[in-house]
C-alpha cells in the first residue's frame, strides 16, 4: 500500500513539475482602450514585428475595454516607457486584430524606464500613433534637408 501511495505521489509531483515547466514565464499589465475593436483572448501582442505576448483577458472598466496582457519575460526589458499600445491588424493573421506596441522614447531623445509589471496603461488610437510617427519623420527629414544645413552654416556667421 505504501508503495502505491509513494508511486502516486511521485507521478503527481512529476506532473506538477511538467506543468510548471511548460508555462511561459512573464509579466502582465493592463491596457485600457476606448474601443476594443474586436480584440479577444489569445490575440497576439507585437513589438517591432515580433510577437512578445498575448491577451489573457478582455473586459469592461468604466465603459472602456480593459485588456490584460501577458508579456514573455525575455521581451519584458524592451518595454521601456513611453510606449504606445494600440489595436491594429495582426501582422501574421490579417483577419484578426492584435495589439501593437511602439516605443516612443526615441522621439523624445531620452532613454525610457522599463516597466515593472502590473501597470495599467492608457492605450491610444492607431491613427494617433501613425500621425505622431509621420510628424517625427517629417522633423527628421527637415533636420537632414539641404535647407536646414544651409541655415546651420549661416547661424554661426550671424553671431
C-alpha positions in Angstrom: 0.0 0.0 0.0 2.8 2.4 0.9 4.5 1.7 -2.5 1.3 2.6 -4.4 0.9 5.8 -2.3 4.6 6.7 -3.0 4.1 6.0 -6.7 1.0 8.2 -6.9 2.8 11.0 -5.1 5.8 10.7 -7.4 3.6 10.8 -10.5 1.7 13.8 -9.2 5.0 15.5 -8.4 6.3 14.9 -11.9 3.0 16.2 -13.5 3.2 19.4 -11.4 6.8 19.8 -12.5 6.0 19.3 -16.2 3.0 21.7 -16.0 5.2 24.4 -14.3 7.9 23.9 -16.8 5.5 24.2 -19.8 4.1 27.6 -18.6 5.7 30.5 -20.2 7.1 32.9 -17.6 6.4 36.6 -18.0 4.8 39.6 -16.5 1.3 41.1 -17.0 0.0 44.6 -17.5 -3.4 46.1 -18.3 -4.1 48.4 -21.2 -7.3 50.4 -21.3 -8.8 51.4 -24.7 -11.8 53.4 -25.6 -12.9 50.7 -28.1 -11.7 47.0 -28.1 -12.1 46.8 -31.9 -13.0 43.1 -31.8 -9.9 42.1 -29.7 -10.3 38.7 -28.0 -8.4 36.4 -25.6 -5.3 34.9 -27.1 -4.8 37.7 -29.6 -1.1 38.4 -30.1 1.0 41.4 -28.9 3.7 42.6 -31.2 6.6 45.0 -30.8 8.8 45.8 -33.8 7.1 43.0 -35.7 8.0 40.3 -33.1 5.3 38.5 -31.1 6.1 39.3 -27.5 2.9 38.1 -25.7 -0.8 37.6 -25.8 -4.1 38.9 -24.5 -5.2 36.9 -21.4 -8.4 38.8 -20.6 -10.7 41.4 -22.2 -13.3 43.1 -20.0 -15.1 46.4 -19.3 -13.8 49.0 -16.9 -16.0 52.2 -16.6 -17.3 51.7 -20.2 -13.8 51.1 -21.7 -12.1 48.0 -22.9 -9.7 46.7 -20.2 -7.2 44.3 -21.8 -4.8 42.2 -19.7 -1.6 41.3 -21.5 0.9 38.6 -20.7 4.4 39.5 -22.0 7.1 36.9 -22.2 9.8 37.5 -19.7 12.6 37.6 -22.3 10.8 40.5 -24.1 10.0 42.5 -20.9 13.3 44.5 -20.8 12.3 46.0 -24.2 9.2 47.6 -22.8 10.5 51.0 -21.9 8.1 53.8 -21.3 7.0 56.0 -23.0 5.1 53.4 -25.1 2.1 53.5 -27.3 -0.2 50.4 -27.2 -2.8 50.3 -30.0 -5.1 47.8 -31.7 -4.3 47.1 -35.4 -4.3 44.2 -37.8 -2.3 41.1 -36.7 0.8 41.0 -39.0 0.7 37.2 -39.1 -3.1 36.8 -39.5 -4.5 39.8 -41.4 -8.1 38.8 -40.5 -7.6 39.2 -36.7 -6.8 42.2 -34.5 -3.7 42.3 -32.4 -2.1 44.8 -30.0 1.0 46.6 -31.4 3.5 48.3 -29.2 5.6 51.3 -30.3 8.5 52.7 -28.2 8.2 56.5 -28.3 11.3 57.2 -26.2 13.4 57.8 -29.3 11.1 60.6 -30.3 11.9 62.5 -27.0 15.6 61.6 -27.2 15.5 60.1 -23.7 16.0 56.5 -22.6 12.8 55.2 -21.1 12.2 53.3 -17.9 11.5 49.5 -18.1 8.0 48.7 -16.9 7.8 46.9 -13.6 4.7 44.8 -14.2 1.0 45.0 -13.1 0.8 48.6 -14.5 -2.4 50.0 -16.1 -1.6 51.9 -19.2 -3.9 54.0 -21.4 -4.0 52.7 -24.9 -4.1 55.1 -27.9 -5.9 55.1 -31.2 -3.8 53.7 -34.1 -4.5 56.9 -36.1 -2.8 58.9 -33.3 0.3 56.7 -33.4 0.7 57.0 -37.1 0.3 60.8 -37.0 3.0 61.1 -34.3 5.3 58.9 -36.3 4.6 60.8 -39.5 5.3 64.1 -37.7 8.6 62.7 -36.3 9.6 61.5 -39.7 8.9 65.0 -41.1 11.0 66.7 -38.5 13.8 64.2 -39.1 13.6 64.8 -42.8 13.7 68.6 -42.2 16.8 68.3 -40.0 18.6 66.4 -42.7 17.5 68.6 -45.5 19.8 70.9 -47.5 17.8 73.9 -46.4 18.5 73.1 -42.7 22.2 72.5 -43.4 22.4 75.9 -45.1 20.7 77.5 -42.1 23.1 75.9 -39.7 26.1 77.1 -41.7 24.7 80.7 -41.7 23.9 80.8 -37.9 27.5 80.8 -36.6 28.3 83.6 -39.1 25.5 85.8 -37.7 26.7 85.7 -34.1 
